[in-house]
Amino acid sequence: MVRINSIPPKELLMQYVHVREKLAVETPPSGVDKTELTDKAQTFSLAMKAVKEALETRTPEETARLNQIAAQVKSGTYFVPGFKVAGKIMGIPD
């Protein structure tokens, strides 16, 4: 049996590692990153932006009412009748 250009496995591995390290050093980074969002992620992102805008565009009356409710909740005096909660859950208008 005659072997032509036989390279011992250890030497072959060392050459591979050397070439790989050399390529890693010589190859400049492209500096360009790319991301793609799925349709669902894009929809979610748009919804989050809309919610953020809605929260930031409250009228002074809405803000005052929310602050009043927050103060009542904090002090333990906020009360909503059970029939109103049930009506909201069931979708019955006030």
PyMOL Python script that loads the backbone (N, CA, C, O; Angstrom):
from pymol import cmd

cmd.read_pdbstr("""\
ATOM      1  N   MET A   1       0.843  -1.162   0.000  1.00  0.00           N
ATOM      2  CA  MET A   1       0.000   0.000   0.000  1.00  0.00           C
ATOM      3  C   MET A   1       0.899   1.239   0.000  1.00  0.00           C
ATOM      4  O   MET A   1       1.847   1.341   0.778  1.00  0.00           O
ATOM      5  N   VAL A   2       0.578   2.163  -0.883  1.00  0.00           N
ATOM      6  CA  VAL A   2       1.358   3.387  -1.013  1.00  0.00           C
ATOM      7  C   VAL A   2       0.437   4.576  -0.730  1.00  0.00           C
ATOM      8  O   VAL A   2      -0.666   4.671  -1.267  1.00  0.00           O
ATOM      9  N   ARG A   3       0.912   5.464   0.114  1.00  0.00           N
ATOM     10  CA  ARG A   3       0.139   6.668   0.424  1.00  0.00           C
ATOM     11  C   ARG A   3       0.776   7.847  -0.306  1.00  0.00           C
ATOM     12  O   ARG A   3       1.993   8.031  -0.280  1.00  0.00           O
ATOM     13  N   ILE A   4      -0.053   8.618  -0.940  1.00  0.00           N
ATOM     14  CA  ILE A   4       0.426   9.803  -1.632  1.00  0.00           C
ATOM     15  C   ILE A   4      -0.030  11.020  -0.830  1.00  0.00           C
ATOM     16  O   ILE A   4      -1.204  11.132  -0.476  1.00  0.00           O
ATOM     17  N   ASN A   5       0.896  11.927  -0.546  1.00  0.00           N
ATOM     18  CA  ASN A   5       0.610  13.147   0.202  1.00  0.00           C
ATOM     19  C   ASN A   5      -0.094  12.859   1.528  1.00  0.00           C
ATOM     20  O   ASN A   5      -1.076  13.515   1.877  1.00  0.00           O
ATOM     21  N   SER A   6       0.398  11.915   2.225  1.00  0.00           N
ATOM     22  CA  SER A   6      -0.192  11.577   3.503  1.00  0.00           C
ATOM     23  C   SER A   6       0.256  12.576   4.560  1.00  0.00           C
ATOM     24  O   SER A   6       1.451  12.825   4.719  1.00  0.00           O
ATOM     25  N   ILE A   7      -0.706  13.150   5.284  1.00  0.00           N
ATOM     26  CA  ILE A   7      -0.415  14.101   6.360  1.00  0.00           C
ATOM     27  C   ILE A   7      -0.944  13.501   7.651  1.00  0.00           C
ATOM     28  O   ILE A   7      -2.111  13.115   7.723  1.00  0.00           O
ATOM     29  N   PRO A   8      -0.098  13.419   8.673  1.00  0.00           N
ATOM     30  CA  PRO A   8      -0.568  12.875   9.948  1.00  0.00           C
ATOM     31  C   PRO A   8      -1.721  13.736  10.495  1.00  0.00           C
ATOM     32  O   PRO A   8      -1.702  14.956  10.338  1.00  0.00           O
ATOM     33  N   PRO A   9      -2.710  13.118  11.127  1.00  0.00           N
ATOM     34  CA  PRO A   9      -3.887  13.856  11.622  1.00  0.00           C
ATOM     35  C   PRO A   9      -3.543  15.012  12.554  1.00  0.00           C
ATOM     36  O   PRO A   9      -4.175  16.066  12.486  1.00  0.00           O
ATOM     37  N   LYS A  10      -2.549  14.829  13.423  1.00  0.00           N
ATOM     38  CA  LYS A  10      -2.190  15.899  14.354  1.00  0.00           C
ATOM     39  C   LYS A  10      -1.674  17.113  13.601  1.00  0.00           C
ATOM     40  O   LYS A  10      -2.040  18.245  13.919  1.00  0.00           O
ATOM     41  N   GLU A  11      -0.830  16.888  12.610  1.00  0.00           N
ATOM     42  CA  GLU A  11      -0.295  17.990  11.810  1.00  0.00           C
ATOM     43  C   GLU A  11      -1.402  18.647  10.985  1.00  0.00           C
ATOM     44  O   GLU A  11      -1.420  19.868  10.833  1.00  0.00           O
ATOM     45  N   LEU A  12      -2.304  17.861  10.464  1.00  0.00           N
ATOM     46  CA  LEU A  12      -3.429  18.380   9.693  1.00  0.00           C
ATOM     47  C   LEU A  12      -4.294  19.291  10.561  1.00  0.00           C
ATOM     48  O   LEU A  12      -4.718  20.359  10.119  1.00  0.00           O
ATOM     49  N   LEU A  13      -4.552  18.868  11.788  1.00  0.00           N
ATOM     50  CA  LEU A  13      -5.349  19.670  12.709  1.00  0.00           C
ATOM     51  C   LEU A  13      -4.636  20.986  13.035  1.00  0.00           C
ATOM     52  O   LEU A  13      -5.270  22.040  13.080  1.00  0.00           O
ATOM     53  N   MET A  14      -3.331  20.926  13.262  1.00  0.00           N
ATOM     54  CA  MET A  14      -2.575  22.140  13.582  1.00  0.00           C
ATOM     55  C   MET A  14      -2.591  23.113  12.405  1.00  0.00           C
ATOM     56  O   MET A  14      -2.696  24.323  12.608  1.00  0.00           O
ATOM     57  N   GLN A  15      -2.491  22.606  11.189  1.00  0.00           N
ATOM     58  CA  GLN A  15      -2.542  23.470  10.014  1.00  0.00           C
ATOM     59  C   GLN A  15      -3.931  24.112   9.889  1.00  0.00           C
ATOM     60  O   GLN A  15      -4.050  25.294   9.565  1.00  0.00           O
ATOM     61  N   TYR A  16      -4.958  23.331  10.147  1.00  0.00           N
ATOM     62  CA  TYR A  16      -6.325  23.852  10.094  1.00  0.00           C
ATOM     63  C   TYR A  16      -6.505  24.977  11.103  1.00  0.00           C
ATOM     64  O   TYR A  16      -7.042  26.032  10.763  1.00  0.00           O
ATOM     65  N   VAL A  17      -6.066  24.768  12.331  1.00  0.00           N
ATOM     66  CA  VAL A  17      -6.207  25.778  13.378  1.00  0.00           C
ATOM     67  C   VAL A  17      -5.427  27.031  12.992  1.00  0.00           C
ATOM     68  O   VAL A  17      -5.913  28.147  13.178  1.00  0.00           O
ATOM     69  N   HIS A  18      -4.226  26.853  12.460  1.00  0.00           N
ATOM     70  CA  HIS A  18      -3.399  27.992  12.054  1.00  0.00           C
ATOM     71  C   HIS A  18      -4.094  28.794  10.953  1.00  0.00           C
ATOM     72  O   HIS A  18      -4.156  30.021  11.033  1.00  0.00           O
ATOM     73  N   VAL A  19      -4.606  28.132   9.948  1.00  0.00           N
ATOM     74  CA  VAL A  19      -5.286  28.809   8.851  1.00  0.00           C
ATOM     75  C   VAL A  19      -6.547  29.502   9.362  1.00  0.00           C
ATOM     76  O   VAL A  19      -6.849  30.624   8.955  1.00  0.00           O
ATOM     77  N   ARG A  20      -7.267  28.851  10.234  1.00  0.00           N
ATOM     78  CA  ARG A  20      -8.497  29.431  10.777  1.00  0.00           C
ATOM     79  C   ARG A  20      -8.197  30.692  11.594  1.00  0.00           C
ATOM     80  O   ARG A  20      -8.897  31.697  11.464  1.00  0.00           O
ATOM     81  N   GLU A  21      -7.160  30.641  12.431  1.00  0.00           N
ATOM     82  CA  GLU A  21      -6.772  31.815  13.221  1.00  0.00           C
ATOM     83  C   GLU A  21      -6.314  32.944  12.307  1.00  0.00           C
ATOM     84  O   GLU A  21      -6.631  34.108  12.553  1.00  0.00           O
ATOM     85  N   LYS A  22      -5.574  32.610  11.259  1.00  0.00           N
ATOM     86  CA  LYS A  22      -5.085  33.609  10.320  1.00  0.00           C
ATOM     87  C   LYS A  22      -6.253  34.289   9.607  1.00  0.00           C
ATOM     88  O   LYS A  22      -6.238  35.505   9.417  1.00  0.00           O
ATOM     89  N   LEU A  23      -7.251  33.523   9.217  1.00  0.00           N
ATOM     90  CA  LEU A  23      -8.431  34.097   8.561  1.00  0.00           C
ATOM     91  C   LEU A  23      -9.210  34.990   9.518  1.00  0.00           C
ATOM     92  O   LEU A  23      -9.713  36.040   9.118  1.00  0.00           O
ATOM     93  N   ALA A  24      -9.313  34.582  10.771  1.00  0.00           N
ATOM     94  CA  ALA A  24     -10.045  35.376  11.755  1.00  0.00           C
ATOM     95  C   ALA A  24      -9.359  36.708  11.984  1.00  0.00           C
ATOM     96  O   ALA A  24     -10.032  37.718  12.189  1.00  0.00           O
ATOM     97  N   VAL A  25      -8.034  36.733  11.952  1.00  0.00           N
ATOM     98  CA  VAL A  25      -7.280  37.965  12.176  1.00  0.00           C
ATOM     99  C   VAL A  25      -7.329  38.846  10.932  1.00  0.00           C
ATOM    100  O   VAL A  25      -7.478  40.063  11.044  1.00  0.00           O
ATOM    101  N   GLU A  26      -7.206  38.256   9.766  1.00  0.00           N
ATOM    102  CA  GLU A  26      -7.131  39.016   8.528  1.00  0.00           C
ATOM    103  C   GLU A  26      -8.491  39.504   8.038  1.00  0.00           C
ATOM    104  O   GLU A  26      -8.557  40.504   7.323  1.00  0.00           O
ATOM    105  N   THR A  27      -9.559  38.834   8.398  1.00  0.00           N
ATOM    106  CA  THR A  27     -10.872  39.205   7.900  1.00  0.00           C
ATOM    107  C   THR A  27     -11.420  40.363   8.717  1.00  0.00           C
ATOM    108  O   THR A  27     -11.754  40.191   9.889  1.00  0.00           O
ATOM    109  N   PRO A  28     -11.516  41.538   8.111  1.00  0.00           N
ATOM    110  CA  PRO A  28     -12.045  42.675   8.857  1.00  0.00           C
ATOM    111  C   PRO A  28     -13.557  42.517   9.058  1.00  0.00           C
ATOM    112  O   PRO A  28     -14.243  41.971   8.194  1.00  0.00           O
ATOM    113  N   PRO A  29     -14.064  42.984  10.171  1.00  0.00           N
ATOM    114  CA  PRO A  29     -15.501  42.905  10.383  1.00  0.00           C
ATOM    115  C   PRO A  29     -16.215  43.817   9.393  1.00  0.00           C
ATOM    116  O   PRO A  29     -15.721  44.894   9.058  1.00  0.00           O
ATOM    117  N   SER A  30     -17.351  43.387   8.942  1.00  0.00           N
ATOM    118  CA  SER A  30     -18.067  44.154   7.922  1.00  0.00           C
ATOM    119  C   SER A  30     -18.674  45.419   8.498  1.00  0.00           C
ATOM    120  O   SER A  30     -18.874  46.391   7.770  1.00  0.00           O
ATOM    121  N   GLY A  31     -18.975  45.427   9.801  1.00  0.00           N
ATOM    122  CA  GLY A  31     -19.552  46.608  10.423  1.00  0.00           C
ATOM    123  C   GLY A  31     -21.014  46.809  10.100  1.00  0.00           C
ATOM    124  O   GLY A  31     -21.588  47.849  10.421  1.00  0.00           O
ATOM    125  N   VAL A  32     -21.615  45.833   9.476  1.00  0.00           N
ATOM    126  CA  VAL A  32     -23.022  45.955   9.109  1.00  0.00           C
ATOM    127  C   VAL A  32     -23.804  44.829   9.785  1.00  0.00           C
ATOM    128  O   VAL A  32     -23.555  43.645   9.558  1.00  0.00           O
ATOM    129  N   ASP A  33     -24.749  45.234  10.614  1.00  0.00           N
ATOM    130  CA  ASP A  33     -25.634  44.265  11.241  1.00  0.00           C
ATOM    131  C   ASP A  33     -27.003  44.388  10.602  1.00  0.00           C
ATOM    132  O   ASP A  33     -27.403  45.467  10.166  1.00  0.00           O
ATOM    133  N   LYS A  34     -27.710  43.284  10.549  1.00  0.00           N
ATOM    134  CA  LYS A  34     -29.023  43.304   9.912  1.00  0.00           C
ATOM    135  C   LYS A  34     -29.978  42.481  10.763  1.00  0.00           C
ATOM    136  O   LYS A  34     -29.666  41.364  11.174  1.00  0.00           O
ATOM    137  N   THR A  35     -31.136  43.050  11.015  1.00  0.00           N
ATOM    138  CA  THR A  35     -32.168  42.321  11.728  1.00  0.00           C
ATOM    139  C   THR A  35     -33.460  42.395  10.936  1.00  0.00           C
ATOM    140  O   THR A  35     -33.708  43.362  10.217  1.00  0.00           O
ATOM    141  N   GLU A  36     -34.264  41.379  11.074  1.00  0.00           N
ATOM    142  CA  GLU A  36     -35.561  41.358  10.422  1.00  0.00           C
ATOM    143  C   GLU A  36     -36.590  40.921  11.452  1.00  0.00           C
ATOM    144  O   GLU A  36     -36.358  39.987  12.219  1.00  0.00           O
ATOM    145  N   LEU A  37     -37.726  41.600  11.463  1.00  0.00           N
ATOM    146  CA  LEU A  37     -38.803  41.257  12.376  1.00  0.00           C
ATOM    147  C   LEU A  37     -39.881  40.479  11.639  1.00  0.00           C
ATOM    148  O   LEU A  37     -40.161  40.731  10.467  1.00  0.00           O
ATOM    149  N   THR A  38     -40.473  39.540  12.339  1.00  0.00           N
ATOM    150  CA  THR A  38     -41.594  38.819  11.756  1.00  0.00           C
ATOM    151  C   THR A  38     -42.786  39.758  11.675  1.00  0.00           C
ATOM    152  O   THR A  38     -42.781  40.830  12.280  1.00  0.00           O
ATOM    153  N   ASP A  39     -43.800  39.358  10.934  1.00  0.00           N
ATOM    154  CA  ASP A  39     -45.015  40.172  10.825  1.00  0.00           C
ATOM    155  C   ASP A  39     -45.649  40.391  12.191  1.00  0.00           C
ATOM    156  O   ASP A  39     -46.113  41.490  12.496  1.00  0.00           O
ATOM    157  N   LYS A  40     -45.668  39.351  13.009  1.00  0.00           N
ATOM    158  CA  LYS A  40     -46.259  39.477  14.349  1.00  0.00           C
ATOM    159  C   LYS A  40     -45.462  40.452  15.209  1.00  0.00           C
ATOM    160  O   LYS A  40     -46.043  41.239  15.956  1.00  0.00           O
ATOM    161  N   ALA A  41     -44.150  40.406  15.109  1.00  0.00           N
ATOM    162  CA  ALA A  41     -43.308  41.318  15.889  1.00  0.00           C
ATOM    163  C   ALA A  41     -43.511  42.757  15.425  1.00  0.00           C
ATOM    164  O   ALA A  41     -43.522  43.675  16.245  1.00  0.00           O
ATOM    165  N   GLN A  42     -43.671  42.961  14.124  1.00  0.00           N
ATOM    166  CA  GLN A  42     -43.915  44.308  13.609  1.00  0.00           C
ATOM    167  C   GLN A  42     -45.271  44.825  14.097  1.00  0.00           C
ATOM    168  O   GLN A  42     -45.391  45.987  14.485  1.00  0.00           O
ATOM    169  N   THR A  43     -46.284  43.967  14.078  1.00  0.00           N
ATOM    170  CA  THR A  43     -47.606  44.358  14.567  1.00  0.00           C
ATOM    171  C   THR A  43     -47.545  44.700  16.041  1.00  0.00           C
ATOM    172  O   THR A  43     -48.123  45.697  16.474  1.00  0.00           O
ATOM    173  N   PHE A  44     -46.845  43.878  16.821  1.00  0.00           N
ATOM    174  CA  PHE A  44     -46.696  44.135  18.257  1.00  0.00           C
ATOM    175  C   PHE A  44     -45.983  45.460  18.488  1.00  0.00           C
ATOM    176  O   PHE A  44     -46.384  46.234  19.357  1.00  0.00           O
ATOM    177  N   SER A  45     -44.938  45.727  17.725  1.00  0.00           N
ATOM    178  CA  SER A  45     -44.195  46.969  17.861  1.00  0.00           C
ATOM    179  C   SER A  45     -45.083  48.172  17.571  1.00  0.00           C
ATOM    180  O   SER A  45     -45.038  49.164  18.298  1.00  0.00           O
ATOM    181  N   LEU A  46     -45.885  48.094  16.521  1.00  0.00           N
ATOM    182  CA  LEU A  46     -46.798  49.189  16.191  1.00  0.00           C
ATOM    183  C   LEU A  46     -47.832  49.392  17.288  1.00  0.00           C
ATOM    184  O   LEU A  46     -48.170  50.526  17.627  1.00  0.00           O
ATOM    185  N   ALA A  47     -48.338  48.288  17.847  1.00  0.00           N
ATOM    186  CA  ALA A  47     -49.317  48.389  18.930  1.00  0.00           C
ATOM    187  C   ALA A  47     -48.695  49.049  20.157  1.00  0.00           C
ATOM    188  O   ALA A  47     -49.326  49.890  20.796  1.00  0.00           O
ATOM    189  N   MET A  48     -47.469  48.675  20.488  1.00  0.00           N
ATOM    190  CA  MET A  48     -46.796  49.275  21.639  1.00  0.00           C
ATOM    191  C   MET A  48     -46.556  50.769  21.425  1.00  0.00           C
ATOM    192  O   MET A  48     -46.688  51.559  22.359  1.00  0.00           O
ATOM    193  N   LYS A  49     -46.206  51.154  20.206  1.00  0.00           N
ATOM    194  CA  LYS A  49     -46.018  52.574  19.910  1.00  0.00           C
ATOM    195  C   LYS A  49     -47.334  53.326  20.071  1.00  0.00           C
ATOM    196  O   LYS A  49     -47.356  54.431  20.614  1.00  0.00           O
ATOM    197  N   ALA A  50     -48.444  52.726  19.598  1.00  0.00           N
ATOM    198  CA  ALA A  50     -49.749  53.369  19.714  1.00  0.00           C
ATOM    199  C   ALA A  50     -50.143  53.531  21.177  1.00  0.00           C
ATOM    200  O   ALA A  50     -50.673  54.573  21.563  1.00  0.00           O
ATOM    201  N   VAL A  51     -49.892  52.522  21.986  1.00  0.00           N
ATOM    202  CA  VAL A  51     -50.204  52.601  23.417  1.00  0.00           C
ATOM    203  C   VAL A  51     -49.367  53.693  24.071  1.00  0.00           C
ATOM    204  O   VAL A  51     -49.881  54.477  24.869  1.00  0.00           O
ATOM    205  N   LYS A  52     -48.092  53.746  23.737  1.00  0.00           N
ATOM    206  CA  LYS A  52     -47.214  54.767  24.316  1.00  0.00           C
ATOM    207  C   LYS A  52     -47.702  56.163  23.948  1.00  0.00           C
ATOM    208  O   LYS A  52     -47.741  57.057  24.793  1.00  0.00           O
ATOM    209  N   GLU A  53     -48.071  56.344  22.687  1.00  0.00           N
ATOM    210  CA  GLU A  53     -48.571  57.648  22.256  1.00  0.00           C
ATOM    211  C   GLU A  53     -49.868  57.994  22.973  1.00  0.00           C
ATOM    212  O   GLU A  53     -50.070  59.142  23.370  1.00  0.00           O
ATOM    213  N   ALA A  54     -50.748  57.012  23.143  1.00  0.00           N
ATOM    214  CA  ALA A  54     -52.019  57.264  23.824  1.00  0.00           C
ATOM    215  C   ALA A  54     -51.775  57.655  25.279  1.00  0.00           C
ATOM    216  O   ALA A  54     -52.462  58.527  25.813  1.00  0.00           O
ATOM    217  N   LEU A  55     -50.808  57.019  25.913  1.00  0.00           N
ATOM    218  CA  LEU A  55     -50.505  57.353  27.305  1.00  0.00           C
ATOM    219  C   LEU A  55     -49.891  58.740  27.432  1.00  0.00           C
ATOM    220  O   LEU A  55     -50.094  59.430  28.431  1.00  0.00           O
ATOM    221  N   GLU A  56     -49.154  59.132  26.435  1.00  0.00           N
ATOM    222  CA  GLU A  56     -48.489  60.426  26.487  1.00  0.00           C
ATOM    223  C   GLU A  56     -49.393  61.583  26.067  1.00  0.00           C
ATOM    224  O   GLU A  56     -49.041  62.745  26.274  1.00  0.00           O
ATOM    225  N   THR A  57     -50.547  61.284  25.482  1.00  0.00           N
ATOM    226  CA  THR A  57     -51.418  62.342  24.962  1.00  0.00           C
ATOM    227  C   THR A  57     -52.723  62.451  25.744  1.00  0.00           C
ATOM    228  O   THR A  57     -53.767  62.751  25.164  1.00  0.00           O
ATOM    229  N   ARG A  58     -52.678  62.214  27.033  1.00  0.00           N
ATOM    230  CA  ARG A  58     -53.875  62.363  27.865  1.00  0.00           C
ATOM    231  C   ARG A  58     -54.205  63.838  28.052  1.00  0.00           C
ATOM    232  O   ARG A  58     -53.323  64.696  28.102  1.00  0.00           O
ATOM    233  N   THR A  59     -55.491  64.102  28.153  1.00  0.00           N
ATOM    234  CA  THR A  59     -55.921  65.466  28.439  1.00  0.00           C
ATOM    235  C   THR A  59     -55.671  65.766  29.920  1.00  0.00           C
ATOM    236  O   THR A  59     -55.537  64.843  30.723  1.00  0.00           O
ATOM    237  N   PRO A  60     -55.610  67.020  30.276  1.00  0.00           N
ATOM    238  CA  PRO A  60     -55.420  67.352  31.697  1.00  0.00           C
ATOM    239  C   PRO A  60     -56.543  66.797  32.573  1.00  0.00           C
ATOM    240  O   PRO A  60     -56.305  66.434  33.725  1.00  0.00           O
ATOM    241  N   GLU A  61     -57.761  66.727  32.040  1.00  0.00           N
ATOM    242  CA  GLU A  61     -58.881  66.179  32.805  1.00  0.00           C
ATOM    243  C   GLU A  61     -58.680  64.689  33.073  1.00  0.00           C
ATOM    244  O   GLU A  61     -58.936  64.210  34.178  1.00  0.00           O
ATOM    245  N   GLU A  62     -58.216  63.957  32.048  1.00  0.00           N
ATOM    246  CA  GLU A  62     -57.960  62.524  32.222  1.00  0.00           C
ATOM    247  C   GLU A  62     -56.856  62.294  33.253  1.00  0.00           C
ATOM    248  O   GLU A  62     -56.963  61.420  34.113  1.00  0.00           O
ATOM    249  N   THR A  63     -55.812  63.082  33.151  1.00  0.00           N
ATOM    250  CA  THR A  63     -54.702  62.954  34.084  1.00  0.00           C
ATOM    251  C   THR A  63     -55.148  63.241  35.513  1.00  0.00           C
ATOM    252  O   THR A  63     -54.753  62.537  36.442  1.00  0.00           O
ATOM    253  N   ALA A  64     -55.970  64.276  35.691  1.00  0.00           N
ATOM    254  CA  ALA A  64     -56.462  64.613  37.029  1.00  0.00           C
ATOM    255  C   ALA A  64     -57.334  63.488  37.576  1.00  0.00           C
ATOM    256  O   ALA A  64     -57.227  63.137  38.751  1.00  0.00           O
ATOM    257  N   ARG A  65     -58.196  62.920  36.735  1.00  0.00           N
ATOM    258  CA  ARG A  65     -59.074  61.828  37.172  1.00  0.00           C
ATOM    259  C   ARG A  65     -58.246  60.590  37.560  1.00  0.00           C
ATOM    260  O   ARG A  65     -58.522  59.946  38.572  1.00  0.00           O
ATOM    261  N   LEU A  66     -57.247  60.270  36.758  1.00  0.00           N
ATOM    262  CA  LEU A  66     -56.391  59.125  37.074  1.00  0.00           C
ATOM    263  C   LEU A  66     -55.611  59.352  38.363  1.00  0.00           C
ATOM    264  O   LEU A  66     -55.447  58.428  39.160  1.00  0.00           O
ATOM    265  N   ASN A  67     -55.135  60.562  38.572  1.00  0.00           N
ATOM    266  CA  ASN A  67     -54.420  60.868  39.818  1.00  0.00           C
ATOM    267  C   ASN A  67     -55.353  60.748  41.022  1.00  0.00           C
ATOM    268  O   ASN A  67     -54.949  60.289  42.090  1.00  0.00           O
ATOM    269  N   GLN A  68     -56.604  61.165  40.835  1.00  0.00           N
ATOM    270  CA  GLN A  68     -57.590  61.075  41.911  1.00  0.00           C
ATOM    271  C   GLN A  68     -57.865  59.602  42.250  1.00  0.00           C
ATOM    272  O   GLN A  68     -57.902  59.228  43.422  1.00  0.00           O
ATOM    273  N   ILE A  69     -58.052  58.787  41.233  1.00  0.00           N
ATOM    274  CA  ILE A  69     -58.298  57.349  41.458  1.00  0.00           C
ATOM    275  C   ILE A  69     -57.082  56.709  42.125  1.00  0.00           C
ATOM    276  O   ILE A  69     -57.231  55.915  43.054  1.00  0.00           O
ATOM    277  N   ALA A  70     -55.872  57.054  41.654  1.00  0.00           N
ATOM    278  CA  ALA A  70     -54.655  56.492  42.239  1.00  0.00           C
ATOM    279  C   ALA A  70     -54.553  56.850  43.718  1.00  0.00           C
ATOM    280  O   ALA A  70     -54.160  56.015  44.532  1.00  0.00           O
ATOM    281  N   ALA A  71     -54.901  58.073  44.066  1.00  0.00           N
ATOM    282  CA  ALA A  71     -54.846  58.489  45.474  1.00  0.00           C
ATOM    283  C   ALA A  71     -55.865  57.719  46.305  1.00  0.00           C
ATOM    284  O   ALA A  71     -55.575  57.334  47.438  1.00  0.00           O
ATOM    285  N   GLN A  72     -57.068  57.488  45.748  1.00  0.00           N
ATOM    286  CA  GLN A  72     -58.088  56.726  46.466  1.00  0.00           C
ATOM    287  C   GLN A  72     -57.660  55.272  46.653  1.00  0.00           C
ATOM    288  O   GLN A  72     -57.867  54.695  47.721  1.00  0.00           O
ATOM    289  N   VAL A  73     -57.069  54.683  45.624  1.00  0.00           N
ATOM    290  CA  VAL A  73     -56.585  53.297  45.736  1.00  0.00           C
ATOM    291  C   VAL A  73     -55.511  53.219  46.809  1.00  0.00           C
ATOM    292  O   VAL A  73     -55.515  52.306  47.635  1.00  0.00           O
ATOM    293  N   LYS A  74     -54.595  54.173  46.794  1.00  0.00           N
ATOM    294  CA  LYS A  74     -53.496  54.184  47.756  1.00  0.00           C
ATOM    295  C   LYS A  74     -54.010  54.320  49.188  1.00  0.00           C
ATOM    296  O   LYS A  74     -53.474  53.703  50.108  1.00  0.00           O
ATOM    297  N   SER A  75     -55.058  55.137  49.370  1.00  0.00           N
ATOM    298  CA  SER A  75     -55.586  55.348  50.724  1.00  0.00           C
ATOM    299  C   SER A  75     -56.606  54.294  51.135  1.00  0.00           C
ATOM    300  O   SER A  75     -57.036  54.262  52.288  1.00  0.00           O
ATOM    301  N   GLY A  76     -57.001  53.420  50.185  1.00  0.00           N
ATOM    302  CA  GLY A  76     -57.961  52.359  50.500  1.00  0.00           C
ATOM    303  C   GLY A  76     -59.411  52.807  50.469  1.00  0.00           C
ATOM    304  O   GLY A  76     -60.282  52.120  51.002  1.00  0.00           O
ATOM    305  N   THR A  77     -59.682  53.944  49.855  1.00  0.00           N
ATOM    306  CA  THR A  77     -61.057  54.456  49.818  1.00  0.00           C
ATOM    307  C   THR A  77     -61.715  54.303  48.451  1.00  0.00           C
ATOM    308  O   THR A  77     -62.850  54.744  48.268  1.00  0.00           O
ATOM    309  N   TYR A  78     -61.034  53.694  47.493  1.00  0.00           N
ATOM    310  CA  TYR A  78     -61.604  53.532  46.156  1.00  0.00           C
ATOM    311  C   TYR A  78     -62.599  52.382  46.181  1.00  0.00           C
ATOM    312  O   TYR A  78     -62.292  51.291  46.663  1.00  0.00           O
ATOM    313  N   PHE A  79     -63.799  52.634  45.656  1.00  0.00           N
ATOM    314  CA  PHE A  79     -64.855  51.623  45.667  1.00  0.00           C
ATOM    315  C   PHE A  79     -65.590  51.649  44.336  1.00  0.00           C
ATOM    316  O   PHE A  79     -65.951  52.709  43.826  1.00  0.00           O
ATOM    317  N   VAL A  80     -65.798  50.480  43.796  1.00  0.00           N
ATOM    318  CA  VAL A  80     -66.605  50.323  42.584  1.00  0.00           C
ATOM    319  C   VAL A  80     -67.654  49.275  42.895  1.00  0.00           C
ATOM    320  O   VAL A  80     -67.311  48.173  43.323  1.00  0.00           O
ATOM    321  N   PRO A  81     -68.943  49.596  42.689  1.00  0.00           N
ATOM    322  CA  PRO A  81     -69.991  48.611  42.956  1.00  0.00           C
ATOM    323  C   PRO A  81     -69.812  47.358  42.090  1.00  0.00           C
ATOM    324  O   PRO A  81     -69.399  47.441  40.934  1.00  0.00           O
ATOM    325  N   GLY A  82     -70.124  46.224  42.661  1.00  0.00           N
ATOM    326  CA  GLY A  82     -69.969  44.950  41.971  1.00  0.00           C
ATOM    327  C   GLY A  82     -70.748  44.863  40.674  1.00  0.00           C
ATOM    328  O   GLY A  82     -70.277  44.249  39.717  1.00  0.00           O
ATOM    329  N   PHE A  83     -71.944  45.470  40.617  1.00  0.00           N
ATOM    330  CA  PHE A  83     -72.748  45.376  39.395  1.00  0.00           C
ATOM    331  C   PHE A  83     -72.071  46.133  38.237  1.00  0.00           C
ATOM    332  O   PHE A  83     -72.252  45.768  37.076  1.00  0.00           O
ATOM    333  N   LYS A  84     -71.297  47.179  38.545  1.00  0.00           N
ATOM    334  CA  LYS A  84     -70.576  47.899  37.494  1.00  0.00           C
ATOM    335  C   LYS A  84     -69.419  47.057  36.953  1.00  0.00           C
ATOM    336  O   LYS A  84     -69.155  47.038  35.751  1.00  0.00           O
ATOM    337  N   VAL A  85     -68.746  46.372  37.852  1.00  0.00           N
ATOM    338  CA  VAL A  85     -67.654  45.484  37.425  1.00  0.00           C
ATOM    339  C   VAL A  85     -68.217  44.370  36.544  1.00  0.00           C
ATOM    340  O   VAL A  85     -67.674  44.075  35.479  1.00  0.00           O
ATOM    341  N   ALA A  86     -69.307  43.759  36.996  1.00  0.00           N
ATOM    342  CA  ALA A  86     -69.931  42.676  36.226  1.00  0.00           C
ATOM    343  C   ALA A  86     -70.409  43.187  34.871  1.00  0.00           C
ATOM    344  O   ALA A  86     -70.260  42.509  33.855  1.00  0.00           O
ATOM    345  N   GLY A  87     -70.983  44.387  34.865  1.00  0.00           N
ATOM    346  CA  GLY A  87     -71.450  44.957  33.601  1.00  0.00           C
ATOM    347  C   GLY A  87     -70.325  45.167  32.613  1.00  0.00           C
ATOM    348  O   GLY A  87     -70.489  44.905  31.422  1.00  0.00           O
ATOM    349  N   LYS A  88     -69.173  45.641  33.091  1.00  0.00           N
ATOM    350  CA  LYS A  88     -68.012  45.842  32.221  1.00  0.00           C
ATOM    351  C   LYS A  88     -67.489  44.514  31.682  1.00  0.00           C
ATOM    352  O   LYS A  88     -67.116  44.402  30.514  1.00  0.00           O
ATOM    353  N   ILE A  89     -67.468  43.508  32.561  1.00  0.00           N
ATOM    354  CA  ILE A  89     -66.997  42.185  32.156  1.00  0.00           C
ATOM    355  C   ILE A  89     -67.890  41.610  31.068  1.00  0.00           C
ATOM    356  O   ILE A  89     -67.419  40.989  30.114  1.00  0.00           O
ATOM    357  N   MET A  90     -69.194  41.831  31.233  1.00  0.00           N
ATOM    358  CA  MET A  90     -70.156  41.271  30.278  1.00  0.00           C
ATOM    359  C   MET A  90     -70.368  42.178  29.061  1.00  0.00           C
ATOM    360  O   MET A  90     -71.065  41.805  28.116  1.00  0.00           O
ATOM    361  N   GLY A  91     -69.764  43.369  29.091  1.00  0.00           N
ATOM    362  CA  GLY A  91     -69.868  44.255  27.943  1.00  0.00           C
ATOM    363  C   GLY A  91     -71.155  45.064  27.910  1.00  0.00           C
ATOM    364  O   GLY A  91     -71.555  45.546  26.851  1.00  0.00           O
ATOM    365  N   ILE A  92     -71.812  45.219  29.066  1.00  0.00           N
ATOM    366  CA  ILE A  92     -73.048  45.984  29.146  1.00  0.00           C
ATOM    367  C   ILE A  92     -72.689  47.468  29.343  1.00  0.00           C
ATOM    368  O   ILE A  92     -71.968  47.817  30.278  1.00  0.00           O
ATOM    369  N   PRO A  93     -73.192  48.321  28.468  1.00  0.00           N
ATOM    370  CA  PRO A  93     -72.855  49.741  28.617  1.00  0.00           C
ATOM    371  C   PRO A  93     -73.471  50.332  29.891  1.00  0.00           C
ATOM    372  O   PRO A  93     -74.482  49.838  30.392  1.00  0.00           O
ATOM    373  N   ASP A  94     -72.848  51.396  30.404  1.00  0.00           N
ATOM    374  CA  ASP A  94     -73.336  52.048  31.627  1.00  0.00           C
ATOM    375  C   ASP A  94     -74.728  52.602  31.444  1.00  0.00           C
ATOM    376  O   ASP A  94     -75.289  53.182  32.374  1.00  0.00           O
TER     377      ASP A  94
END
""", "prot")
cmd.dss("prot")
cmd.show_as("cartoon", "prot")
cmd.util.cbc("prot")
cmd.orient("prot")
